[in-house]
Amino acid sequence: MDWLRVAQTLRDRREGHVIVTLATVRGHSPRDGGAKMVVSRGESWGTIGGGNLEATAIDRARAMLESDAAVPELMTLNLSDKAPAEYGVQCCGGEVTMLLEPMRAGQSIAIFGMGHVGYELARILSRHDVSLALVDSREDAVAAERLAVLDDGPASITAHHAVVPESVLRTVPENTHVLIMTHDHAEDLALCDLALRTPGIASIGLIGSSAKWARFRMKLAEAGHSADEIARIQTPIGIDSIRAKEPAAIAVSVAAGLLSDVSAYPPSR
């Protein structure tokens, strides 16, 4: 598989990676300028010349992924038997400069409930580079014609008509932000219960009143969840500064919180 298809596959999987390019070559080098490879946390594809050159680039790329770096870097290596080398000597005699471009993983978000708020939230999020799963037990709520307005944005969107919406939880990617806002409080409760039991969920947000949440806390405790586990559920959702109750306003509030930090769920209001 060539580097471009690998990069696209990783992007579709919302998996961070680094594209490494031999930007300039002076003298002799195992590969010519323009050679590329793609590095993820656990694999690499393609080659920029092997040996110390490639191993050093892979190490730096993975350090960038670990630190969630967003800015490209240039790295210059001397291919001389007198140059420092951690992974063996390369004595081609040249010098190469590599461009390391981090491609950060976009957020994965699952909206359970495509009612008024869910629909408005999907409209906002579809305009961003995120992976978006839209789930509802009502077929018309996720009908293609209703969701057509989302098609021209950069988001990767999958719609699920699921009679048992919580069944979709097992299929979402790791580190997905789960937002629960269905039309049925029984569905919401079942989703909260299973989301707490599903490993790898980044965050769980629940829409609803304080009275609803008090009842849910009691029911979740009766289902065997500890207080610390139940506290993982954020409710109400959104940012403090937006308190309007119109569906579009709530959607703006929730989206603003989600997009403000790729690694953290917004605080409760």
Backbone as CSV, one residue per row, in Angstrom:
resi,resn,N_x,N_y,N_z,CA_x,CA_y,CA_z,C_x,C_y,C_z
1,MET,0.847,-1.187,0.000,0.000,0.000,0.000,0.893,1.252,0.000
2,ASP,0.630,2.210,-0.893,1.481,3.396,-0.944,1.149,4.336,0.208
3,TRP,2.042,5.306,0.431,1.937,6.165,1.614,0.629,6.952,1.646
4,LEU,0.156,7.363,0.464,-1.055,8.180,0.425,-2.275,7.381,0.874
5,ARG,-2.367,6.134,0.414,-3.492,5.305,0.827,-3.390,4.943,2.306
6,VAL,-2.160,4.712,2.786,-1.976,4.440,4.212,-2.437,5.633,5.038
7,ALA,-2.009,6.833,4.643,-2.393,8.036,5.379,-3.907,8.214,5.384
8,GLN,-4.557,7.931,4.268,-6.010,8.056,4.202,-6.690,7.028,5.097
9,THR,-6.163,5.797,5.087,-6.720,4.754,5.944,-6.609,5.136,7.414
10,LEU,-5.430,5.645,7.816,-5.250,6.059,9.205,-6.148,7.237,9.549
11,ARG,-6.310,8.147,8.604,-7.202,9.283,8.839,-8.634,8.802,9.044
12,ASP,-9.077,7.845,8.203,-10.430,7.322,8.340,-10.629,6.632,9.690
13,ARG,-9.549,6.022,10.203,-9.612,5.334,11.499,-9.385,6.290,12.663
14,ARG,-9.190,7.573,12.355,-8.912,8.585,13.375,-7.697,8.180,14.204
15,GLU,-6.642,7.733,13.532,-5.420,7.310,14.192,-4.302,8.284,13.827
16,GLY,-3.714,8.925,14.829,-2.649,9.882,14.578,-1.447,9.235,13.897
17,HIS,-0.777,9.984,13.054,0.394,9.470,12.342,1.274,10.627,11.916
18,VAL,2.476,10.299,11.458,3.422,11.296,10.979,3.879,10.898,9.582
19,ILE,3.834,11.852,8.652,4.367,11.638,7.309,5.799,12.161,7.299
20,VAL,6.749,11.281,6.964,8.167,11.632,6.930,8.610,11.718,5.476
21,THR,9.197,12.853,5.088,9.630,13.086,3.707,11.102,13.479,3.700
22,LEU,11.885,12.873,2.807,13.245,13.360,2.575,13.123,14.673,1.809
23,ALA,13.262,15.778,2.521,13.032,17.084,1.906,14.203,17.508,1.028
24,THR,15.423,17.342,1.526,16.609,17.682,0.735,17.677,16.617,0.946
25,VAL,18.466,16.389,-0.083,19.571,15.432,-0.024,20.810,16.102,-0.595
26,ARG,21.894,16.074,0.180,23.179,16.558,-0.303,24.142,15.380,-0.349
27,GLY,24.810,15.187,-1.466,25.712,14.058,-1.600,24.953,12.763,-1.780
28,HIS,25.491,11.686,-1.238,24.907,10.355,-1.424,23.955,10.008,-0.288
29,SER,22.850,9.363,-0.647,21.828,8.958,0.313,21.159,7.690,-0.199
30,PRO,20.670,6.817,0.706,19.999,5.583,0.260,18.772,5.840,-0.607
31,ARG,18.090,6.966,-0.420,16.926,7.310,-1.219,17.056,8.749,-1.698
32,ASP,16.388,9.032,-2.800,16.402,10.383,-3.340,15.417,11.277,-2.587
33,GLY,15.587,12.591,-2.775,14.655,13.534,-2.187,13.234,13.254,-2.633
34,GLY,12.296,13.429,-1.735,10.891,13.147,-2.029,10.420,11.810,-1.514
35,ALA,11.349,10.908,-1.144,10.944,9.607,-0.597,10.150,9.815,0.685
36,LYS,9.123,9.007,0.888,8.223,9.190,2.031,7.991,7.888,2.775
37,MET,7.653,8.049,4.044,7.146,6.936,4.836,6.100,7.488,5.800
38,VAL,5.266,6.604,6.304,4.222,6.980,7.263,4.459,6.191,8.540
39,VAL,4.404,6.884,9.673,4.683,6.271,10.967,3.484,6.469,11.886
40,SER,2.981,5.362,12.444,1.950,5.443,13.482,2.586,5.013,14.796
41,ARG,1.788,4.926,15.834,2.351,4.547,17.136,2.909,3.126,17.126
42,GLY,2.361,2.257,16.301,2.800,0.861,16.344,3.346,0.306,15.054
43,GLU,3.200,1.038,13.940,3.637,0.515,12.651,4.273,1.617,11.819
44,SER,4.939,1.193,10.725,5.436,2.155,9.739,5.281,1.542,8.357
45,TRP,5.124,2.412,7.360,4.929,1.984,5.982,5.856,2.791,5.078
46,GLY,6.421,2.145,4.077,7.333,2.823,3.179,8.724,2.897,3.780
47,THR,9.642,3.498,3.045,11.018,3.612,3.526,11.665,4.893,3.010
48,ILE,12.515,5.468,3.847,13.314,6.618,3.425,14.796,6.248,3.348
49,GLY,15.081,4.935,3.483,16.463,4.508,3.304,16.984,3.507,4.306
50,GLY,16.178,3.150,5.307,16.604,2.136,6.265,17.674,2.622,7.217
51,GLY,18.217,1.666,7.991,19.328,1.936,8.878,19.053,3.000,9.921
52,ASN,20.131,3.656,10.363,20.031,4.668,11.410,19.133,5.823,10.989
53,LEU,19.207,6.185,9.716,18.384,7.280,9.193,16.907,7.028,9.463
54,GLU,16.439,5.872,9.055,15.013,5.559,9.182,14.614,5.327,10.636
55,ALA,15.453,4.617,11.391,15.131,4.332,12.788,15.066,5.618,13.605
56,THR,15.968,6.549,13.326,15.949,7.828,14.032,14.682,8.609,13.712
57,ALA,14.288,8.597,12.438,13.067,9.288,12.033,11.841,8.668,12.703
58,ILE,11.791,7.348,12.782,10.660,6.661,13.410,10.581,7.020,14.886
59,ASP,11.731,7.012,15.566,11.751,7.378,16.985,11.212,8.789,17.202
60,ARG,11.668,9.724,16.368,11.222,11.113,16.538,9.742,11.250,16.215
61,ALA,9.283,10.548,15.174,7.867,10.604,14.802,6.996,10.100,15.945
62,ARG,7.412,9.021,16.587,6.599,8.457,17.678,6.643,9.353,18.913
63,ALA,7.763,10.042,19.125,7.823,11.007,20.222,6.855,12.163,19.954
64,MET,6.738,12.569,18.695,5.790,13.628,18.336,4.357,13.169,18.576
65,LEU,4.067,11.920,18.225,2.727,11.393,18.457,2.423,11.325,19.946
66,GLU,3.408,10.923,20.721,3.214,10.791,22.164,2.918,12.139,22.806
67,SER,3.562,13.193,22.299,3.365,14.528,22.865,2.218,15.290,22.194
68,ASP,1.551,14.626,21.232,0.445,15.248,20.495,0.900,16.523,19.781
69,ALA,2.113,16.465,19.212,2.665,17.618,18.496,1.782,17.971,17.306
70,ALA,1.678,19.277,17.035,0.846,19.745,15.923,1.662,20.439,14.841
71,VAL,2.908,20.810,15.146,3.719,21.606,14.235,4.754,20.721,13.541
72,PRO,4.892,20.813,12.205,5.910,20.028,11.491,7.317,20.379,11.968
73,GLU,8.223,19.428,11.811,9.610,19.628,12.206,10.544,19.240,11.065
74,LEU,11.720,19.873,11.040,12.802,19.473,10.147,13.881,18.797,10.975
75,MET,14.446,17.717,10.455,15.517,17.003,11.130,16.615,16.716,10.114
76,THR,17.840,17.078,10.441,18.971,16.862,9.537,19.901,15.813,10.120
77,LEU,20.300,14.848,9.287,21.223,13.790,9.699,22.387,13.716,8.720
78,ASN,23.566,13.532,9.282,24.779,13.336,8.486,25.011,11.842,8.318
79,LEU,25.152,11.395,7.083,25.348,9.962,6.803,26.842,9.680,6.670
80,SER,27.520,9.812,7.793,28.972,9.641,7.835,29.328,8.675,8.945
81,ASP,30.436,7.950,8.755,30.858,7.021,9.811,31.364,7.764,11.052
82,LYS,31.512,9.076,10.945,31.953,9.876,12.090,30.768,10.540,12.809
83,ALA,29.583,10.445,12.240,28.406,11.070,12.839,27.841,10.187,13.954
84,PRO,27.301,10.787,15.015,26.648,9.991,16.070,25.518,9.151,15.471
85,ALA,25.422,7.906,15.895,24.384,7.021,15.352,23.976,6.025,16.420
86,GLU,22.690,5.999,16.731,22.188,5.090,17.766,21.848,3.720,17.215
87,TYR,21.561,3.658,15.907,21.069,2.404,15.323,21.983,1.877,14.231
88,GLY,23.278,2.051,14.383,24.222,1.538,13.389,24.743,2.639,12.488
89,VAL,25.928,2.419,11.932,26.606,3.422,11.113,26.110,3.365,9.676
90,GLN,25.870,4.543,9.095,25.605,4.684,7.661,26.667,5.620,7.097
91,CYS,27.462,5.130,6.155,28.597,5.913,5.654,28.429,6.239,4.170
92,CYS,27.193,6.603,3.792,26.937,6.972,2.396,27.707,8.234,2.005
93,GLY,27.972,9.076,3.004,28.728,10.282,2.743,27.903,11.532,2.544
94,GLY,26.594,11.414,2.559,25.746,12.571,2.301,25.134,13.145,3.560
95,GLU,24.219,14.052,3.340,23.453,14.671,4.428,22.015,14.821,3.966
96,VAL,21.079,14.470,4.828,19.668,14.559,4.462,18.932,15.398,5.484
97,THR,17.934,16.115,4.999,17.015,16.831,5.876,15.629,16.253,5.666
98,MET,15.002,15.860,6.762,13.678,15.236,6.705,12.623,16.199,7.240
99,LEU,11.472,16.180,6.625,10.304,16.908,7.111,9.381,15.904,7.771
100,LEU,9.056,16.135,9.041,8.138,15.277,9.786,6.848,16.057,10.023
101,GLU,5.764,15.590,9.413,4.470,16.280,9.483,3.483,15.467,10.315
102,PRO,3.159,15.930,11.519,2.188,15.192,12.336,0.765,15.391,11.835
103,MET,0.047,14.293,11.716,-1.359,14.318,11.332,-2.148,13.828,12.544
104,ARG,-2.668,14.788,13.313,-3.331,14.436,14.552,-4.687,13.785,14.282
105,ALA,-5.038,12.865,15.150,-6.326,12.185,15.009,-7.454,13.125,15.378
106,GLY,-8.436,13.256,14.505,-9.613,14.050,14.834,-10.470,13.324,15.856
107,GLN,-11.370,14.056,16.467,-12.239,13.459,17.471,-13.228,12.475,16.850
108,SER,-13.560,11.489,17.637,-14.647,10.573,17.295,-15.794,10.857,18.257
109,ILE,-16.966,11.137,17.694,-18.127,11.539,18.492,-19.331,10.709,18.074
110,ALA,-20.059,10.200,19.043,-21.289,9.451,18.769,-22.455,10.163,19.432
111,ILE,-23.445,10.528,18.631,-24.655,11.168,19.146,-25.773,10.135,19.166
112,PHE,-26.251,9.817,20.343,-27.362,8.881,20.489,-28.632,9.697,20.701
113,GLY,-29.438,9.759,19.654,-30.652,10.553,19.674,-30.568,11.693,18.688
114,MET,-31.285,11.549,17.581,-31.236,12.563,16.535,-32.530,13.366,16.514
115,GLY,-32.954,13.792,17.710,-34.095,14.692,17.809,-33.653,16.114,17.498
116,HIS,-34.337,17.091,18.065,-34.068,18.491,17.744,-32.633,18.896,18.078
117,VAL,-32.178,18.572,19.295,-30.823,18.965,19.696,-29.788,18.142,18.946
118,GLY,-29.998,16.828,18.860,-29.049,15.975,18.156,-28.854,16.390,16.711
119,TYR,-29.942,16.746,16.054,-29.877,17.171,14.655,-29.089,18.476,14.515
120,GLU,-29.366,19.443,15.380,-28.639,20.714,15.316,-27.159,20.518,15.645
121,LEU,-26.876,19.637,16.587,-25.489,19.355,16.942,-24.749,18.684,15.784
122,ALA,-25.425,17.749,15.122,-24.813,17.085,13.964,-24.514,18.086,12.858
123,ARG,-25.400,19.053,12.663,-25.173,20.078,11.628,-23.896,20.865,11.923
124,ILE,-23.686,21.205,13.182,-22.483,21.963,13.555,-21.236,21.094,13.407
125,LEU,-21.280,19.898,13.954,-20.090,19.047,13.958,-19.717,18.555,12.566
126,SER,-20.696,18.479,11.671,-20.395,18.022,10.306,-19.472,18.982,9.582
127,ARG,-19.345,20.202,10.075,-18.481,21.213,9.464,-17.045,21.117,9.960
128,HIS,-16.735,20.084,10.744,-15.396,19.921,11.312,-14.857,18.539,10.961
129,ASP,-13.537,18.410,11.042,-12.886,17.151,10.689,-12.989,16.179,11.860
130,VAL,-14.152,15.581,12.001,-14.405,14.622,13.069,-15.051,13.383,12.468
131,SER,-15.014,12.312,13.241,-15.752,11.107,12.891,-17.047,11.129,13.689
132,LEU,-18.165,11.067,12.992,-19.459,11.315,13.615,-20.397,10.131,13.386
133,ALA,-20.797,9.486,14.478,-21.798,8.421,14.412,-23.121,8.971,14.919
134,LEU,-24.173,8.807,14.124,-25.502,9.316,14.464,-26.429,8.123,14.648
135,VAL,-27.009,8.000,15.834,-27.747,6.787,16.193,-29.142,7.144,16.681
136,ASP,-30.128,6.406,16.195,-31.496,6.604,16.691,-32.290,5.326,16.473
137,SER,-33.231,5.067,17.385,-34.097,3.891,17.244,-35.246,4.152,16.281
138,ARG,-35.436,5.421,15.886,-36.497,5.790,14.948,-35.903,5.926,13.547
139,GLU,-36.419,5.157,12.634,-35.829,5.118,11.296,-35.862,6.479,10.606
140,ASP,-36.963,7.212,10.757,-37.063,8.496,10.068,-36.073,9.529,10.606
141,ALA,-35.606,9.364,11.843,-34.681,10.330,12.442,-33.306,10.297,11.780
142,VAL,-32.954,9.145,11.206,-31.644,9.030,10.541,-31.815,8.720,9.048
143,ALA,-32.971,9.076,8.501,-33.209,8.852,7.071,-32.247,9.693,6.244
144,ALA,-31.845,9.154,5.100,-30.850,9.811,4.254,-31.282,11.214,3.850
145,GLU,-32.555,11.381,3.542,-33.011,12.705,3.100,-32.941,13.730,4.238
146,ARG,-33.168,13.296,5.468,-33.083,14.226,6.593,-31.636,14.627,6.866
147,LEU,-30.708,13.711,6.638,-29.305,13.967,6.947,-28.528,14.492,5.747
148,ALA,-29.186,14.701,4.624,-28.495,15.162,3.416,-27.786,16.492,3.630
149,VAL,-28.301,17.316,4.527,-27.708,18.626,4.790,-26.298,18.504,5.370
150,LEU,-25.939,17.327,5.873,-24.629,17.125,6.488,-23.556,16.710,5.481
151,ASP,-23.958,16.415,4.263,-23.055,15.748,3.325,-21.915,16.603,2.803
152,ASP,-22.052,17.924,2.821,-21.028,18.746,2.184,-19.938,19.203,3.145
153,GLY,-19.940,18.694,4.364,-18.887,19.041,5.320,-17.771,18.015,5.315
154,PRO,-16.665,18.300,6.018,-15.513,17.395,6.040,-15.650,16.217,6.993
155,ALA,-16.676,16.198,7.845,-16.813,15.105,8.809,-17.054,13.776,8.101
156,SER,-16.559,12.718,8.731,-16.860,11.356,8.283,-18.073,10.877,9.078
157,ILE,-19.194,10.646,8.378,-20.471,10.418,9.058,-21.017,9.027,8.766
158,THR,-21.450,8.345,9.817,-22.181,7.089,9.662,-23.487,7.211,10.435
159,ALA,-24.563,6.807,9.802,-25.882,6.855,10.434,-26.315,5.432,10.782
160,HIS,-26.886,5.255,11.964,-27.315,3.945,12.434,-28.778,3.997,12.858
161,HIS,-29.613,3.240,12.177,-30.959,3.011,12.687,-30.874,1.737,13.515
162,ALA,-30.943,1.868,14.834,-30.763,0.724,15.725,-31.946,0.653,16.676
163,VAL,-32.702,-0.414,16.577,-33.848,-0.599,17.477,-33.366,-0.625,18.924
164,VAL,-32.178,-1.186,19.126,-31.527,-1.170,20.444,-30.282,-0.293,20.303
165,PRO,-30.389,0.989,20.530,-29.270,1.907,20.261,-27.978,1.551,20.984
166,GLU,-28.100,1.000,22.203,-26.886,0.699,22.954,-26.018,-0.360,22.268
167,SER,-26.603,-1.119,21.317,-25.799,-2.113,20.592,-24.697,-1.445,19.771
168,VAL,-24.884,-0.189,19.407,-23.890,0.522,18.601,-22.672,0.906,19.437
169,LEU,-22.831,0.989,20.753,-21.714,1.365,21.612,-20.513,0.440,21.427
170,ARG,-20.770,-0.829,21.171,-19.676,-1.797,21.026,-18.898,-1.592,19.733
171,THR,-19.416,-0.788,18.834,-18.780,-0.631,17.514,-18.031,0.687,17.364
172,VAL,-18.174,1.608,18.318,-17.536,2.913,18.145,-16.042,2.792,18.385
173,PRO,-15.221,3.636,17.734,-13.771,3.567,17.938,-13.389,3.908,19.373
174,GLU,-12.201,3.479,19.753,-11.673,3.833,21.065,-11.567,5.357,21.175
175,ASN,-11.753,5.861,22.372,-11.675,7.299,22.663,-12.800,8.115,22.018
176,THR,-13.930,7.473,21.810,-15.102,8.192,21.297,-15.786,8.957,22.426
177,HIS,-16.218,10.178,22.118,-17.040,10.958,23.035,-18.506,10.586,22.775
178,VAL,-19.173,10.098,23.785,-20.552,9.619,23.657,-21.505,10.664,24.235
179,LEU,-22.465,11.079,23.415,-23.472,12.055,23.834,-24.844,11.391,23.799
180,ILE,-25.527,11.399,24.921,-26.787,10.674,25.071,-27.927,11.676,25.181
181,MET,-28.805,11.664,24.166,-29.904,12.639,24.129,-31.080,12.083,23.336
182,THR,-31.502,10.870,23.653,-32.589,10.251,22.907,-33.935,10.812,23.355
183,HIS,-34.985,10.379,22.658,-36.341,10.818,22.974,-36.948,10.032,24.125
184,ASP,-36.250,9.007,24.598,-36.813,8.052,25.553,-35.863,7.926,26.748
185,HIS,-36.340,8.279,27.949,-35.482,8.211,29.120,-35.029,6.790,29.421
186,ALA,-35.820,5.797,29.067,-35.407,4.403,29.274,-34.206,4.079,28.387
187,GLU,-34.217,4.571,27.148,-33.059,4.392,26.264,-31.846,5.104,26.831
188,ASP,-32.058,6.326,27.312,-30.948,7.086,27.891,-30.307,6.321,29.049
189,LEU,-31.125,5.770,29.917,-30.607,5.046,31.080,-29.823,3.810,30.634
190,ALA,-30.376,3.062,29.681,-29.681,1.871,29.180,-28.343,2.244,28.555
191,LEU,-28.314,3.372,27.837,-27.073,3.831,27.222,-26.051,4.247,28.279
192,CYS,-26.505,4.942,29.319,-25.588,5.319,30.402,-24.987,4.079,31.057
193,ASP,-25.827,3.107,31.324,-25.380,1.872,31.962,-24.324,1.168,31.114
194,LEU,-24.608,0.979,29.825,-23.667,0.240,28.980,-22.421,1.072,28.669
195,ALA,-22.577,2.385,28.539,-21.397,3.223,28.285,-20.401,3.110,29.430
196,LEU,-20.897,3.040,30.659,-20.010,2.876,31.808,-19.328,1.518,31.804
197,ARG,-19.929,0.546,31.150,-19.365,-0.809,31.097,-18.491,-1.024,29.853
198,THR,-18.432,-0.033,28.972,-17.697,-0.187,27.715,-16.306,0.415,27.846
199,PRO,-15.250,-0.391,27.720,-13.897,0.155,27.852,-13.545,1.061,26.674
200,GLY,-12.711,2.059,26.940,-12.188,2.900,25.868,-13.021,4.112,25.521
201,ILE,-14.168,4.311,26.173,-14.991,5.495,25.906,-14.283,6.723,26.491
202,ALA,-14.126,7.768,25.673,-13.407,8.960,26.146,-14.214,9.726,27.177
203,SER,-15.493,9.912,26.917,-16.347,10.657,27.834,-17.792,10.315,27.559
204,ILE,-18.633,10.589,28.540,-20.068,10.320,28.430,-20.812,11.589,28.847
205,GLY,-21.639,12.098,27.963,-22.434,13.279,28.276,-23.908,12.953,28.173
206,LEU,-24.685,13.438,29.105,-26.122,13.161,29.161,-26.884,14.478,29.209
207,ILE,-27.874,14.622,28.343,-28.727,15.800,28.374,-29.896,15.537,29.321
208,GLY,-30.323,16.569,30.048,-31.481,16.362,30.911,-31.466,17.248,32.138
209,SER,-32.530,17.162,32.884,-32.729,17.997,34.067,-32.048,17.381,35.281
210,SER,-32.014,18.165,36.363,-31.444,17.659,37.613,-32.306,16.533,38.182
211,ALA,-33.615,16.616,37.995,-34.503,15.558,38.490,-34.247,14.249,37.744
212,LYS,-34.071,14.345,36.440,-33.756,13.154,35.643,-32.449,12.544,36.125
213,TRP,-31.438,13.375,36.360,-30.138,12.863,36.754,-30.188,12.239,38.151
214,ALA,-30.961,12.797,39.050,-31.090,12.213,40.381,-31.661,10.792,40.281
215,ARG,-32.676,10.621,39.436,-33.254,9.288,39.244,-32.244,8.353,38.604
216,PHE,-31.503,8.845,37.617,-30.515,8.008,36.927,-29.392,7.580,37.885
217,ARG,-28.934,8.499,38.725,-27.880,8.143,39.681,-28.321,6.979,40.561
218,MET,-29.558,7.050,41.033,-30.080,5.985,41.884,-30.137,4.660,41.120
219,LYS,-30.660,4.713,39.880,-30.795,3.493,39.085,-29.437,2.898,38.729
220,LEU,-28.460,3.753,38.408,-27.132,3.260,38.058,-26.428,2.649,39.266
221,ALA,-26.651,3.230,40.425,-26.093,2.648,41.648,-26.716,1.279,41.913
222,GLU,-28.039,1.179,41.717,-28.714,-0.110,41.896,-28.209,-1.152,40.907
223,ALA,-27.733,-0.687,39.727,-27.199,-1.605,38.715,-25.768,-2.032,39.018
224,GLY,-25.192,-1.497,40.107,-23.869,-1.948,40.527,-22.731,-0.994,40.252
225,HIS,-23.018,0.192,39.736,-21.950,1.154,39.455,-21.571,1.919,40.720
226,SER,-20.274,2.122,40.900,-19.796,2.877,42.057,-20.030,4.372,41.843
227,ALA,-19.881,5.133,42.918,-20.055,6.585,42.815,-19.034,7.196,41.860
228,ASP,-17.795,6.691,41.897,-16.760,7.210,40.993,-17.099,6.912,39.536
229,GLU,-17.636,5.722,39.275,-18.028,5.376,37.908,-19.157,6.284,37.429
230,ILE,-20.147,6.470,38.263,-21.296,7.307,37.886,-20.848,8.743,37.628
231,ALA,-19.834,9.191,38.347,-19.346,10.565,38.194,-18.680,10.799,36.842
232,ARG,-18.399,9.749,36.110,-17.841,9.903,34.761,-18.860,10.524,33.805
233,ILE,-20.131,10.392,34.116,-21.176,10.941,33.253,-21.319,12.433,33.530
234,GLN,-21.149,13.235,32.491,-21.275,14.687,32.614,-22.724,15.090,32.297
235,THR,-23.345,15.784,33.223,-24.690,16.300,32.984,-24.949,17.474,33.908
236,PRO,-25.565,18.547,33.448,-25.902,18.782,32.045,-24.645,19.009,31.215
237,ILE,-24.782,19.062,29.901,-23.626,19.193,29.024,-23.603,20.568,28.373
238,GLY,-22.429,20.991,27.993,-22.271,22.286,27.365,-21.331,23.175,28.157
239,ILE,-21.191,24.419,27.752,-20.310,25.354,28.436,-21.119,26.319,29.291
240,ASP,-20.482,26.813,30.330,-21.182,27.614,31.334,-21.822,28.879,30.775
241,SER,-21.167,29.486,29.775,-21.591,30.814,29.335,-22.819,30.800,28.431
242,ILE,-23.257,29.630,27.985,-24.452,29.541,27.140,-25.525,28.789,27.922
243,ARG,-26.595,29.485,28.260,-27.635,28.885,29.095,-29.009,28.841,28.427
244,ALA,-29.071,29.282,27.176,-30.350,29.258,26.463,-30.812,27.816,26.270
245,LYS,-32.129,27.641,26.129,-32.695,26.295,26.048,-33.159,25.910,24.646
246,GLU,-33.025,26.812,23.675,-33.394,26.441,22.301,-32.448,25.346,21.801
247,PRO,-32.967,24.381,21.017,-32.117,23.280,20.534,-30.829,23.740,19.859
248,ALA,-30.906,24.760,19.007,-29.712,25.227,18.311,-28.706,25.824,19.285
249,ALA,-29.186,26.523,20.307,-28.286,27.119,21.298,-27.607,26.045,22.143
250,ILE,-28.383,25.030,22.547,-27.792,23.923,23.297,-26.736,23.221,22.451
251,ALA,-27.038,23.045,21.166,-26.088,22.389,20.263,-24.798,23.186,20.149
252,VAL,-24.906,24.510,20.045,-23.716,25.369,19.989,-22.890,25.205,21.266
253,SER,-23.571,25.172,22.403,-22.892,25.032,23.685,-22.124,23.717,23.768
254,VAL,-22.771,22.630,23.392,-22.131,21.309,23.455,-20.968,21.230,22.473
255,ALA,-21.187,21.716,21.247,-20.129,21.672,20.237,-18.931,22.507,20.659
256,ALA,-19.183,23.674,21.234,-18.087,24.545,21.668,-17.225,23.853,22.712
257,GLY,-17.867,23.156,23.625,-17.109,22.436,24.638,-16.288,21.309,24.048
258,LEU,-16.894,20.538,23.155,-16.190,19.421,22.536,-14.984,19.886,21.729
259,LEU,-15.162,20.946,20.959,-14.114,21.388,20.042,-13.055,22.245,20.722
260,SER,-13.281,22.650,21.969,-12.324,23.502,22.641,-11.082,22.765,23.073
261,ASP,-11.201,21.437,23.214,-10.067,20.636,23.652,-10.243,19.234,23.112
262,VAL,-9.307,18.763,22.262,-9.464,17.450,21.622,-9.339,16.304,22.592
263,SER,-8.833,16.568,23.796,-8.606,15.450,24.713,-9.523,15.471,25.931
264,ALA,-10.349,16.501,26.067,-11.148,16.594,27.296,-12.576,16.952,26.983
265,TYR,-13.464,16.433,27.753,-14.882,16.731,27.594,-15.188,18.055,28.274
266,PRO,-16.136,18.813,27.770,-16.438,20.111,28.368,-16.961,19.970,29.788
267,PRO,-16.748,20.997,30.616,-17.263,20.953,31.982,-18.776,21.019,32.009
268,SER,-19.353,20.588,33.112,-20.801,20.699,33.282,-21.183,22.162,33.448
269,ARG,-22.392,22.468,33.044,-22.904,23.815,33.299,-23.447,23.908,34.702
